[in-house]
Amino acid sequence: MACKDYKLSRRAMMGAAGASVFGLNIRDLLAYSSVHHPATAEQVILFWNGGGMSHIDTWDPKPGRPTQGEFNPINTSVPGMQISEIFPKLSKQMHNAALIRSIAGTQGAHGRASYNLQTSYLPGPIRHPGVGSVVVHELDNNSDLPPYITISGQAPQASYLGQSCEAYYVSAPGEKDPYLTFPEGITQVRGDRRLEQLAKFNQRFLNKKNDTRLTSTQTAIEDAVRLMRSPALEAFELDKVDAKTLERYGDTNFGRGALMARRLVERGVRFVQVNRGGFDTHSNNFPAMTNHGEVMDPALASLMEDLSESGMLEKTMVIMLSEFGRTPRINDNAGRDHWASVFSCFIAGGGIKGGQVIGSSDEDGAMPKDRPVQVADIHATLCHAMGIDHEKEVMTPLLRPMKLVDNGVPVKELFS
């Protein structure tokens, strides 16, 4: 059943005020008490699961409770850490990963929650950039490829960070972009001459007009031409991958997306976002999550294994997010509804110490039990891992200073 409020806003749920000790709340004290950890992350792979993925049926199982549902927990490669049975292969890689089980969200509507999780801000009159745009704004591009690539779905806009921080869109992994080759019948020499003439016309027009939109257009054209001529384009060509590797990841959009993400970060792409929808399970939650597991499990497990064996995991952060969790209560349609009060995320690599769980939810997975983690803390943590000052302010075109992250605090226990 489709969610009726998918594009509508709802009044935000009020969050509980944190306890305070000498002017610092508990999460600040925990963060500041951790030892400093040098930045090691250079790239990020973000798996965005749109619709609101059930935390109880994935990362935070509740065996023996009325909220458990149809799935049993399984042991992992970490003693005492259990995850849902829908991830049997990934369970063997959890020594390389950490879980946060106490994200304290405030937004129960898809649009507002997605905006919050992807930008750290709440929606308002100013459009804020997504975390991928923040990363590529702050760090140099070390590849001929675009520094920010989104696969199988759109990413948030760069907003006031500018055109150079927008994501390059790949509609389906493995499909060639028709705009990166000359039309049929146009030779390389003839095509290059056309591009030279286009550059002259554009520059002449730009010199006469003082319009930032023209500069953005020229930036996009230059990026596209550089990409057309780069041998690094091979990273997109999954038809050159051996059949055994593709079979390991799964010959699905998600499997190919995870495989492409690995190939892209190996070539220096800073930020790759892999999108998957279908988690808005108001009805038939358990068959839907079984199907998700069958697709996601081999892809995530293979990605983690390959990055670990190659040494890339140390400098590549892998994170899986969704806009909120789902209700502990199972509704009359065998589904779970929206639940923002507490949910979980998977995070690995980039200096993250694997095999640990940060925070917990209560016995039914309804509220944070200990170590609440705010949404902005996740963004601050990602910036911390990459050596980015999350409190840095950038100036918008209207000369308004905006922080890169909206008042988050890094979860530094992840690095200890």
VEXDRENBA-334363 format. One record per atom (N, C-alpha, C): x, y, z. Coordinates in pm, whole numbers, padded with zeros to 5 digits, always signed. Example, Ala and Ser with C-alpha at 12.3 -4.5 7.8 and 13.67 -1.06 7.14 Angstrom:
+01319-00569+00780 +01230-00450+00780 +01320-00330+00780 +01285-00225+00708 +01367-00106+00714 +01290+00003+00787 
% end
This chain:
+00085-00119+00000 +00000+00000+00000 +00088+00124+00000 +00061+00217-00087 +00142+00337-00097 +00118+00428+00023 +00222+00502+00059 +00209+00594+00171 +00149+00726+00125 +00040+00769+00187 -00032+00886+00140 +00042+01016+00166 +00133+01016+00266 +00198+01143+00298 +00339+01151+00244 +00369+01069+00142 +00508+01059+00096 +00566+01193+00055 +00483+01282+00002 +00534+01412-00041 +00477+01526+00043 +00414+01493+00154 +00352+01593+00237 +00427+01608+00368 +00421+01728+00428 +00484+01751+00556 +00389+01719+00670 +00442+01687+00783 +00365+01660+00905 +00432+01733+01018 +00352+01775+01119 +00412+01845+01231 +00519+01757+01295 +00635+01813+01316 +00746+01734+01371 +00715+01687+01512 +00759+01565+01544 +00747+01514+01680 +00852+01582+01768 +00812+01618+01888 +00902+01688+01978 +01004+01592+02037 +01131+01633+02034 +01236+01549+02092 +01257+01584+02238 +01301+01488+02315 +01327+01510+02456 +01456+01589+02473 +01456+01679+02570 +01575+01760+02595 +01681+01675+02663 +01806+01693+02620 +01914+01613+02678 +01952+01661+02817 +01999+01570+02899 +02045+01606+03032 +02169+01694+03020 +02192+01779+03117 +02304+01872+03109 +02391+01863+03234 +02520+01863+03212 +02615+01861+03322 +02719+01969+03297 +02722+02070+03384 +02814+02182+03369 +02802+02246+03231 +02681+02254+03179 +02659+02322+03052 +02676+02236+02930 +02725+02112+02947 +02741+02022+02834 +02645+01906+02849 +02575+01870+02738 +02489+01753+02750 +02572+01626+02742 +02508+01514+02771 +02579+01388+02786 +02651+01348+02659 +02586+01366+02542 +02651+01324+02418 +02777+01405+02391 +02777+01537+02433 +02897+01618+02416 +03010+01567+02505 +02975+01535+02630 +03076+01485+02721 +03139+01356+02671 +03056+01266+02617 +03109+01141+02563 +03202+01167+02446 +03161+01261+02360 +03243+01291+02243 +03377+01352+02284 +03369+01449+02378 +03491+01518+02415 +03586+01431+02497 +03532+01327+02562 +03616+01240+02644 +03696+01142+02560 +03658+01124+02432 +03729+01029+02346 +03863+01086+02302 +03957+00998+02279 +04086+01044+02231 +04074+01091+02087 +04162+01184+02049 +04159+01234+01912 +04199+01124+01815 +04128+01117+01704 +04159+01017+01602 +04187+01088+01470 +04303+01066+01412 +04334+01135+01287 +04242+01089+01174 +04214+01181+01083 +04125+01150+00970 +04192+01050+00878 +04119+00946+00844 +04172+00847+00750 +04083+00827+00629 +03957+00869+00636 +03864+00848+00525 +03895+00944+00411 +03895+00890+00291 +03915+00971+00172 +03795+00966+00078 +03717+00858+00088 +03598+00843+00003 +03482+00792+00089 +03362+00810+00036 +03241+00764+00104 +03152+00692+00003 +03096+00579+00046 +02987+00514-00027 +02865+00520+00064 +02764+00593+00021 +02640+00606+00097 +02531+00525+00029 +02475+00428+00101 +02358+00356+00054 +02235+00424+00115 +02154+00483+00028 +02034+00553+00073 +01913+00465+00045 +01847+00420+00154 +01731+00332+00144 +01604+00413+00164 +01547+00459+00056 +01432+00548+00063 +01303+00478+00102 +01229+00542+00190 +01099+00491+00232 +01090+00465+00380 +01204+00450+00447 +01204+00423+00590 +01222+00275+00619 +01347+00233+00634 +01378+00091+00654 +01355+00050+00800 +01290-00062+00819 +01262-00112+00953 +01391-00145+01028 +01413-00079+01141 +01532-00107+01220 +01523-00242+01291 +01402-00279+01333 +01384-00404+01407 +01408-00525+01317 +01377-00511+01188 +01392-00622+01094 +01528-00624+01025 +01619-00537+01071 +01753-00532+01009 +01862-00531+01115 +01890-00414+01174 +02007-00396+01260 +01978-00410+01409 +01853-00408+01448 +01820-00403+01591 +01709-00503+01625 +01734-00632+01609 +01629-00732+01633 +01589-00737+01780 +01462-00774+01803 +01407-00782+01939 +01348-00921+01963 +01434-01021+01977 +01384-01158+01993 +01301-01175+02120 +01190-01247+02105 +01105-01277+02219 +01010-01166+02259 +01016-01053+02193 +00926-00943+02224 +00809-00942+02125 +00696-00883+02163 +00582-00878+02070 +00614-00803+01941 +00717-00720+01945 +00755-00640+01827 +00849-00714+01733 +00890-00835+01767 +00993-00905+01690 +00957-00923+01544 +00834-00963+01516 +00797-00992+01378 +00838-01132+01338 +00856-01153+01208 +00878-01287+01154 +01024-01328+01144 +01115-01236+01170 +01256-01268+01152 +01324-01298+01285 +01416-01392+01281 +01497-01424+01396 +01632-01355+01386 +01695-01327+01499 +01831-01273+01493 +01931-01385+01465 +02043-01349+01405 +02150-01445+01383 +02279-01389+01440 +02369-01478+01479 +02499-01436+01529 +02583-01382+01414 +02680-01303+01449 +02769-01244+01349 +02913-01284+01381 +03006-01228+01306 +03148-01254+01330 +03197-01186+01457 +03109-01111+01523 +03141-01044+01649 +03062-01110+01761 +03125-01169+01859 +03053-01230+01970 +02958-01131+02038 +02833-01170+02053 +02735-01085+02119 +02660-00990+02028 +02708-00969+01907 +02638-00881+01813 +02551-00966+01721 +02422-00935+01718 +02329-01006+01631 +02260-00908+01538 +02229-00956+01419 +02150-00879+01323 +02042-00972+01268 +01958-00919+01181 +01847-00997+01126 +01896-01110+01037 +01818-01217+01035 +01850-01333+00952 +01845-01303+00803 +01795-01187+00763 +01792-01154+00619 +01931-01117+00567 +02031-01109+00657 +02168-01074+00618 +02268-01184+00656 +02251-01307+00609 +02342-01415+00650 +02486-01394+00604 +02507-01344+00482 +02643-01323+00432 +02708-01201+00496 +02631-01096+00512 +02686-00975+00574 +02722-01000+00721 +02652-01091+00785 +02682-01120+00925 +02827-01162+00944 +02888-01220+00842 +03026-01266+00851 +03127-01152+00834 +03076-01031+00803 +03163-00916+00783 +03147-00811+00893 +03069-00841+00997 +03037-00737+01095 +03156-00700+01184 +03262-00778+01183 +03383-00737+01254 +03446-00614+01189 +03406-00586+01066 +03455-00467+00996 +03358-00350+01004 +03245-00368+01071 +03140-00265+01070 +03093-00234+01211 +03027-00120+01224 +02965-00080+01350 +02819-00049+01324 +02741-00056+01430 +02599-00022+01423 +02570+00089+01523 +02488+00184+01481 +02432+00283+01573 +02285+00248+01589 +02243+00215+01710 +02107+00169+01733 +02023+00270+01811 +02069+00393+01820 +01999+00490+01904 +01982+00626+01837 +01963+00626+01705 +01939+00753+01635 +01804+00808+01680 +01804+00927+01734 +01683+00989+01786 +01631+01090+01685 +01548+01043+01593 +01493+01131+01491 +01378+01215+01543 +01338+01312+01464 +01226+01400+01502 +01122+01414+01393 +01151+01361+01274 +01064+01386+01160 +00998+01256+01113 +00863+01255+01110 +00791+01135+01073 +00731+01137+00935 +00756+01241+00858 +00707+01248+00721 +00825+01230+00625 +00801+01158+00515 +00910+01121+00425 +00993+01241+00379 +00926+01343+00329 +00998+01456+00272 +01085+01526+00374 +01029+01559+00489 +01104+01629+00593 +01216+01541+00649 +01185+01414+00670 +01286+01325+00727 +01400+01301+00629 +01369+01281+00501 +01474+01261+00401 +01564+01383+00393 +01503+01500+00394 +01580+01624+00392 +01673+01631+00513 +01620+01602+00631 +01697+01606+00754 +01814+01507+00751 +01788+01383+00710 +01893+01281+00710 +01999+01308+00605 +01962+01372+00496 +02060+01392+00390 +02133+01526+00398 +02081+01621+00478 +02146+01752+00489 +02189+01788+00630 +02133+01725+00730 +02147+01754+00873 +02056+01868+00918 +01996+01938+00825 +01907+02050+00857 +01760+02008+00846 +01672+02087+00908 +01530+02074+00887 +01489+02163+00770 +01385+02126+00696 +01342+02209+00583 +01302+02349+00629 +01332+02446+00546 +01297+02584+00577 +01308+02668+00451 +01316+02798+00465 +01322+02885+00346 +01450+02870+00265 +01557+02822+00329 +01685+02803+00260 +01701+02656+00224 +01740+02630+00100 +01766+02494+00057 +01910+02460+00088 +01933+02357+00169 +02068+02320+00210 +02124+02208+00122 +02254+02204+00107 +02316+02098+00025 +02319+01964+00098 +02320+01856+00022 +02335+01723+00079 +02477+01699+00124 +02496+01593+00204 +02627+01565+00262 +02731+01536+00154 +02691+01477+00042 +02786+01451-00066 +02843+01580-00123 +02758+01679-00138 +02804+01810-00188 +02898+01876-00088 +02870+01860+00041 +02959+01915+00144 +03098+01854+00132 +03105+01724+00115 +03234+01654+00106 +03314+01704-00014 +03252+01709-00131 +03329+01748-00250 +03359+01897-00252 +03284+01976-00176 +03316+02118-00163 +03443+02138-00082 +03462+02053+00018 +03573+02072+00111 +03700+01999+00071 +03689+01895-00012 +03807+01816-00048 +03834+01823-00197 +03960+01819-00234 +03999+01827-00375 +03955+01703-00450 +03931+01720-00580 +03899+01608-00667 +04029+01545-00717 +04049+01417-00684 +04172+01348-00723 +04151+01255-00841 +04043+01275-00917 +04011+01183-01026 +03964+01261-01147 +03977+01198-01265 +03917+01256-01386 +03765+01243-01382 +03716+01151-01302 +03572+01130-01290 +03510+01238-01202 +03379+01259-01212 +03314+01354-01123 +03337+01313-00978 +03358+01408-00888 +03387+01372-00749 +03265+01319-00673 +03146+01344-00727 +03022+01305-00659 +02931+01238-00762 +02899+01111-00739 +02819+01034-00835 +02703+00968-00761 +02584+00979-00816 +02467+00914-00758 +02413+00811-00857 +02381+00693-00806 +02343+00579-00888 +02200+00535-00856 +02121+00513-00960 +01983+00462-00947 +01892+00554-00868 +01916+00681-00878 +01829+00777-00810 +01900+00910-00795 +01822+01014-00776 +01878+01148-00762 +01930+01171-00621 +02028+01256-00609 +02082+01299-00480 +02036+01442-00452 +02046+01487-00328 +02010+01627-00298 +02092+01725-00381 +02036+01839-00408 +02106+01941-00485 +02216+02007-00402 +02312+02065-00472 +02424+02131-00405 +02387+02267-00350 +02280+02325-00399 +02231+02454-00351 +02341+02560-00355 +02365+02630-00243 +02457+02742-00241 +02604+02701-00253 +02634+02571-00255 +02773+02529-00276 +02813+02530-00423 +02714+02541-00514 +02747+02562-00654 +02747+02439-00742 +02751+02463-00873 +02740+02359-00974 +02850+02254-00962 +02969+02294-00925 +03080+02199-00918 +03059+02094-00809 +02962+02115-00721 +02934+02021-00613 +02808+01938-00637 +02751+01950-00757 +02633+01869-00790 +02676+01726-00822 +02584+01633-00801 +02611+01493-00828 +02593+01461-00975 +02680+01375-01026 +02665+01321-01161 +02570+01202-01152 +02467+01203-01233 +02358+01107-01222 +02376+00988-01315 +02374+00867-01258 +02376+00743-01335 +02241+00676-01315 +02161+00670-01419 +02025+00622-01403 +02019+00475-01366 +02106+00394-01427 +02112+00251-01397 +02256+00205-01414 +02315+00138-01317 +02455+00097-01326 +02479+00003-01442 +02578+00038-01523 +02613-00043-01640 +02564+00015-01770 +02467+00105-01765 +02417+00167-01888 +02507+00285-01926 +02541+00294-02053 +02627+00402-02100 +02549+00532-02111 +02616+00639-02076 +02556+00772-02085 +02566+00820-02230 +02452+00839-02297 +02458+00880-02438 +02517+01019-02458 +02522+01097-02352 +02574+01233-02365 +02726+01239-02355 +02789+01124-02331 +02935+01123-02319 +03003+01071-02445 +02929+01058-02552 +02985+01020-02681 +02926+01111-02788 +02998+01126-02896 +02946+01205-03007 +02835+01127-03077 +02738+01198-03137 +02630+01129-03208 +02685+01042-03322 +02608+00943-03357 +02649+00853-03464 +02674+00933-03593 +02786+00905-03656 +02821+00974-03780 +02914+01092-03759 +02936+01131-03631 +03026+01243-03601 +03160+01185-03556 +03264+01210-03635 +03397+01158-03602 +03457+01234-03484 +03563+01181-03426 +03629+01245-03313 +03681+01383-03352 +03744+01393-03470 +03800+01521-03514 +03689+01624-03532 +03582+01582-03597 +03471+01674-03621 +03405+01714-03489 +03390+01618-03400 +03329+01648-03271 +03413+01744-03189 +03545+01726-03190 +03634+01815-03115 +03625+01958-03169 +03614+01972-03301 +03602+02106-03359 +03472+02172-03314 +03366+02095-03307 +03238+02150-03259 +03250+02198-03114 +03318+02118-03031 +03335+02157-02892 +03419+02284-02879 +03521+02297-02963 +03604+02418-02962 +03522+02541-02998 +03437+02528-03099 +03352+02640-03138 +03251+02674-03030 +03195+02570-02967 +03100+02592-02858 +03165+02668-02744 +03288+02630-02710 +03359+02698-02601 +03382+02845-02634 +03416+02876-02760 +03438+03015-02800 +03309+03096-02790 +03197+03040-02840 +03069+03110-02836 +03026+03135-02691 +03041+03031-02608 +03000+03045-02468 +03083+03149-02395 +03214+03149-02419 +03301+03245-02352 +03270+03387-02396 +03242+03405-02525 +03209+03537-02576 +03080+03590-02512 +02982+03499-02498 +02855+03538-02437 +02873+03565-02288 +02956+03482-02222 +02979+03498-02080 +03047+03631-02050 +03136+03675-02139 +03204+03802-02118 +03109+03922-02123 +02997+03905-02191 +02901+04015-02205 +02796+04015-02094 +02779+03902-02029 +02673+03888-01928 +02735+03854-01793 +02683+03914-01689 +02727+03883-01554 +02619+03800-01484 +02615+03673-01517 +02509+03585-01468 +02572+03456-01418 +02554+03424-01290 +02615+03304-01232 +02564+03176-01298 +02444+03182-01356 +02391+03062-01421 +02475+03025-01542 +02530+03124-01611 +02615+03097-01726 +02745+03031-01682 +02799+03076-01570 +02921+03015-01516 +02895+02869-01479 +02779+02844-01419 +02744+02707-01381 +02731+02618-01503 +02671+02672-01610 +02657+02596-01734 +02793+02562-01793 +02883+02660-01793 +03015+02638-01848 +03092+02533-01766 +03075+02537-01634 +03139+02437-01548 +03090+02298-01583 +02959+02284-01603 +02902+02154-01637 +02954+02104-01771 +02967+02193-01870 +03017+02155-02001 +03163+02110-01993 +03243+02185-01920 +03385+02150-01908 +03402+02016-01837 +03321+01992-01734 +03329+01864-01664 +03291+01749-01757 +03187+01771-01838 +03141+01666-01929 +03246+01635-02035 +03310+01737-02089 +03413+01716-02192 +03533+01642-02133 +03574+01683-02013 +03686+01614-01948 +03654+01467-01924 +03530+01440-01886 +03488+01303-01861 +03484+01222-01990 +03437+01283-02099 +03431+01215-02228 +03568+01162-02270 +03672+01235-02235 +03805+01205-02284 +03890+01125-02184 +03830+01086-02073 +03908+01021-01968 +03903+00869-01980 +04018+00803-01968 +04018+00655-01966 +03952+00600-01840 +03933+00685-01739 +03869+00641-01615 +03722+00607-01635 +03667+00642-01750 +03528+00605-01782 +03505+00455-01774 +03612+00378-01781 +03601+00233-01776 +03534+00187-01647 +03540+00268-01542 +03478+00231-01415 +03329+00211-01428 +03267+00277-01525 +03124+00264-01547 +03088+00139-01628 +03185+00079-01692 +03158-00027-01790 +03158-00164-01722 +03043-00202-01669 +03033-00327-01595 +03034-00449-01687 +03018-00428-01817 +03024-00543-01908 +03166-00600-01917 +03263-00526-01863 +03401-00574-01863 +03436-00647-01733 +03339-00656-01641 +03360-00726-01514 +03338-00875-01537 +03422-00958-01476 +03406-01101-01496 +03276-01150-01433 +03221-01254-01491 +03089-01305-01453 +03085-01349-01307 +03195-01404-01256 +03199-01452-01119 +03181-01338-01019 +03247-01226-01047 +03235-01110-00958 +03093-01056-00958 +03035-01043-01077 +02899-00994-01086 +02801-01088-01015 +02826-01216-01025 +02741-01313-00956 +02751-01299-00805 +02872-01271-00754 +02891-01253-00610 +02810-01135-00559 +02814-01024-00629 +02742-00903-00588 +02592-00917-00613 +02556-00994-00713 +02418-01008-00753 +02390-00928-00878 +02336-00995-00980 +02307-00927-01106 +02173-00856-01095 +02170-00757-01007 +02053-00673-00983 +02097-00528-00989 +02005-00436-00994 +02042-00295-00994 +02124-00260-00870 +02083-00313-00755 +02155-00283-00632 +02293-00349-00632 +02301-00474-00675 +02429-00542-00681 +02525-00473-00775 +02475-00436-00894 +02561-00365-00989 +02598-00228-00935 +02505-00165-00863 +02535-00035-00804 +02646-00042-00701 +02641-00145-00615 +02746-00162-00515 +02881-00191-00582 +02877-00274-00686 +03000-00305-00759 +03056-00182-00827 +02969-00104-00890 +03015+00019-00955 +03071+00116-00851 +03007+00125-00736 +03056+00214-00630 +03199+00176-00590 +03225+00046-00578 +03360+00002-00544 +03459+00044-00652 +03423+00024-00779 +03511+00059-00889 +03535+00210-00894 +03436+00288-00858 +03450+00433-00862 +03542+00484-00751 +03526+00433-00629 +03614+00480-00522 +03757+00431-00545 +03773+00318-00610 +03908+00271-00644 +03977+00368-00740 +03898+00445-00814 +03954+00543-00907 +03949+00684-00851 +03926+00695-00719 +03940+00824-00652 +03816+00907-00640 +03700+00857-00679 +03576+00934-00663 +03550+00955-00515 +03524+01078-00476 +03509+01112-00335 +03382+01057-00271 +03271+01068-00341 +03143+01036-00278 +03052+00967-00380 +03008+00847-00345 +02917+00771-00430 +02791+00741-00349 +02677+00774-00405 +02550+00743-00340 +02475+00639-00423 +02439+00528-00360 +02364+00421-00425 +02223+00421-00365 +02123+00438-00450 +01986+00457-00403 +01902+00331-00424 +01820+00300-00326 +01725+00190-00336 +01597+00231-00264 +01484+00212-00326 +01356+00245-00265 +01279+00120-00225 +01153+00139-00188 +01067+00026-00157 +01062-00012-00011 +01106+00076+00079 +01108+00043+00221 +00988+00099+00297 +00894+00156+00225 +00775+00214+00290 +00670+00104+00309 +00698+00013+00400 +00624-00113+00411 +00506-00103+00509 +00405-00024+00472 +00285-00015+00555 +00205-00146+00551 +00229-00226+00451 +00164-00357+00443 +00266-00459+00392 +00245-00585+00429 +00332-00695+00383 +00479-00664+00405 +00508-00617+00523 +00646-00580+00556 +00744-00696+00542 +00705-00813+00586 +00802-00922+00597 +00839-00983+00462 +00746-01006+00370 +00788-01049+00236 +00875-00943+00167 +00840-00815+00188 +00919-00708+00127 +01061-00707+00181 +01076-00721+00313 +01210-00719+00372 +01289-00845+00337 +01220-00957+00319 +01288-01078+00271 +01348-01053+00134 +01270-00991+00045 +01319-00960-00090 +01436-00861-00084 +01424-00760+00002 +01534-00665+00016 +01661-00736+00062 +01647-00825+00158 +01763-00897+00209 +01830-00980+00102 +01751-01047+00020 +01807-01132-00086 +01888-01051-00186 +01851-00926-00205 +01923-00839-00299 +02041-00770-00231 +02019-00718-00111 +02120-00637-00045 +02232-00719+00019 +02199-00835+00073 +02296-00912+00150 +02421-00950+00070 +02408-01012-00048 +02530-01048-00122 +02609-00927-00168 +02539-00820-00203 +02608-00700-00251 +02690-00635-00140 +02629-00616-00024 +02699-00552+00087 +02814-00639+00138 +02787-00770+00149 +02891-00860+00198 +03011-00863+00103 +02985-00868-00026 +03093-00871-00124 +03171-00740-00125 +03099-00628-00113 +03165-00498-00110 +03257-00489+00011 +03206-00527+00128 +03287-00521+00249 +03409-00612+00239 +03388-00731+00187 +03499-00827+00173 +03606-00773+00078 +03563-00721-00036 +03659-00673-00136 +03735-00550-00088 +03665-00457-00026 +03732-00336+00025 +03831-00372+00135 +03793-00468+00220 +03882-00509+00328 +04007-00577+00274 +03990-00669+00180 +04104-00744+00126 +04200-00654+00049 +04148-00552-00017 +04233-00463-00096 +04297-00352-00013 +04254-00338+00112 +04303-00229+00195 +04229-00099+00176 +04130-00098+00087 +04055+00023+00059 +03959+00061+00171 +03920-00037+00254 +03821-00008+00358 +03872+00094+00458 +04002+00094+00483 +04059+00189+00579 +04034+00333+00537 +04029+00359+00407 +04008+00497+00363 +03873+00518+00295 +03785+00418+00299 +03653+00431+00238 +03545+00407+00342 +03470+00510+00373 +03359+00494+00467 +03237+00442+00393 +03175+00337+00447 +03053+00280+00392 +02943+00301+00495 +02835+00365+00453 +02728+00396+00547 +02594+00371+00481 +02501+00315+00556 +02366+00291+00506 +02267+00367+00593 +02186+00451+00528 +02089+00535+00599 +01951+00523+00535 +01851+00550+00617 +01714+00564+00570 +01653+00679+00649 +01542+00735+00604 +01493+00857+00668 +01439+00837+00808 +01394+00718+00840 +01350+00683+00976 +01334+00532+00983 +01294+00483+01099 +01266+00341+01114 +01117+00315+01094 +01071+00202+01147 +00929+00169+01136 +00876+00123+01270 +00747+00132+01286 +00685+00111+01415 +00717-00026+01474 +00743-00030+01604 +00755-00160+01670 +00626-00242+01655 +00514-00176+01663 +00385-00245+01648 +00364-00285+01503 +00318-00407+01483 +00284-00456+01349 +00137-00427+01327 +00104-00358+01219 -00034-00314+01199 -00122-00426+01142 -00249-00393+01119 -00345-00494+01073 -00319-00543+00931 -00232-00473+00858 -00197-00515+00722 -00061-00588+00718 -00020-00639+00833 +00109-00708+00845 +00225-00617+00803 +00208-00487+00829 +00312-00391+00796 +00356-00312+00917 +00451-00227+00897 +00496-00135+01000 +00487+00006+00944 +00449+00101+01026 +00430+00239+00983 +00554+00323+01016 +00544+00453+00995 +00659+00541+01017 +00695+00547+01165 +00826+00552+01193 +00871+00563+01331 +01005+00636+01334 +01003+00759+01382 +01124+00840+01384 +01192+00845+01521 +01123+00802+01626 +01174+00821+01762 +01307+00752+01786 +01326+00635+01725 +01456+00569+01732 +01470+00479+01609 +01590+00477+01551 +01621+00386+01441 +01771+00366+01435 +01818+00293+01336 +01957+00248+01335 +02026+00282+01204 +02158+00269+01204 +02233+00276+01079 +02355+00186+01086 +02402+00148+00969 +02521+00065+00949 +02633+00157+00904 +02752+00141+00961 +02863+00227+00923 +02993+00148+00935 +03083+00165+00839 +03208+00089+00838 +03315+00167+00764 +03440+00130+00788 +03552+00184+00712 +03585+00328+00746 +03687+00378+00680 +03725+00517+00699 +03772+00548+00840 +03832+00450+00905 +03879+00472+01042 +03783+00426+01149 +03663+00380+01109 +03566+00329+01204 +03618+00198+01264 +03609+00185+01396 +03646+00059+01460 +03529-00038+01447 +03552-00148+01378 +03446-00244+01354 +03413-00327+01476 +03302-00400+01467 +03264-00492+01572 +03205-00430+01696 +03148-00310+01685 +03090-00247+01802 +02951-00193+01773 +02876-00175+01880 +02742-00118+01872 +02739+00007+01957 +02694+00117+01898 +02681+00243+01970 +02534+00262+02007 +02509+00281+02136 +02374+00307+02182 +02284+00185+02174 +02163+00202+02225 +02064+00095+02218 +01926+00156+02225 +01829+00080+02176 +01689+00118+02192 +01632+00038+02309 +01513+00072+02352 +01452-00002+02462 +01412-00142+02418 +01352-00218+02507 +01329-00360+02482 +01238-00388+02364 +01156-00289+02324 +01067-00307+02211 +01109-00229+02087 +01223-00159+02094 +01270-00081+01980 +01186+00042+01954 +01137+00105+02063 +01046+00219+02048 +01112+00354+02077 +01209+00354+02169 +01275+00478+02211 +01422+00450+02238 +01507+00553+02232 +01646+00532+02271 +01654+00493+02418 +01737+00394+02448 +01758+00353+02587 +01881+00421+02644 +01991+00419+02567 +02110+00489+02610 +02185+00545+02490 +02268+00640+02515 +02352+00707+02415 +02272+00752+02292 +02172+00841+02312 +02100+00892+02194 +02196+00962+02098 +02179+00937+01970 +02259+01001+01865 +02165+01084+01780 +02194+01212+01767 +02112+01300+01686 +02148+01286+01538 +02055+01322+01453 +02078+01310+01309 +02203+01386+01265 +02217+01508+01313 +02333+01589+01274 +02464+01529+01322 +02459+01446+01428 +02581+01382+01477 +02640+01288+01372 +02554+01225+01293 +02601+01135+01189 +02679+01214+01084 +02628+01330+01048 +02697+01415+00951 +02830+01465+01009 +02827+01504+01135 +02951+01551+01199 +03053+01438+01207 +03007+01315+01229 +03095+01199+01235 +03161+01175+01100 +03083+01182+00993 +03138+01164+00859 +03243+01270+00830 +03212+01395+00864 +03310+01502+00842 +03437+01479+00925 +03419+01438+01049 +03534+01409+01136 +03624+01303+01075 +03564+01199+01020 +03642+01090+00960 +03722+01139+00840 +03674+01242+00773 +03739+01291+00651 +03823+01415+00674 +03836+01456+00800 +03917+01572+00829 +03852+01704+00791 +03721+01705+00785 +03645+01826+00751 +03593+01889+00880 +03609+02018+00893 +03557+02091+01009 +03407+02107+00993 +03329+02027+01067 +03184+02030+01050 +03121+02160+01099 +03197+02239+01176 +03144+02367+01224 +03181+02483+01132 +03254+02454+01027 +03293+02559+00933 +03171+02626+00871 +03179+02756+00850 +03071+02831+00787 +03110+02866+00643 +03014+02851+00554 +03031+02895+00416 +02930+03006+00390 +02962+03090+00295 +02876+03204+00266 +02785+03172+00147 +02657+03195+00163 +02563+03175+00053 +02572+03293-00043 +02514+03282-00163 +02514+03394-00257 +02448+03520-00201 +02362+03502-00100 +02298+03617-00036 +02376+03665+00086 +02502+03618+00095 +02594+03658+00200 +02543+03622+00340 +02484+03504+00349 +02440+03452+00478 +02531+03336+00516 +02596+03340+00632 +02683+03229+00671 +02602+03107+00712 +02643+02990+00662 +02575+02865+00696 +02678+02761+00736 +02654+02691+00847 +02743+02585+00889 +02730+02465+00795 +02840+02394+00777 +02835+02273+00695 +02741+02169+00756 +02738+02161+00889 +02652+02068+00961 +02576+02145+01067 +02450+02112+01084 +02363+02186+01176 +02382+02137+01320 +02489+02188+01383 +02511+02168+01527 +02528+02022+01570 +02588+01940+01487 +02614+01802+01525 +02744+01788+01602 +02758+01673+01669 +02878+01639+01744 +02925+01501+01697 +03051+01485+01657 +03097+01354+01611 +03079+01245+01716 +03041+01127+01670 +03031+01011+01757 +03171+00950+01764 +03255+01003+01849 +03396+00968+01848 +03425+00830+01904 +03328+00771+01977 +03349+00633+02023 +03368+00537+01905 +03312+00574+01788 +03325+00490+01670 +03471+00472+01629 +03556+00566+01669 +03695+00563+01625 +03790+00513+01733 +03738+00481+01851 +03826+00444+01962 +03851+00293+01964 
% end
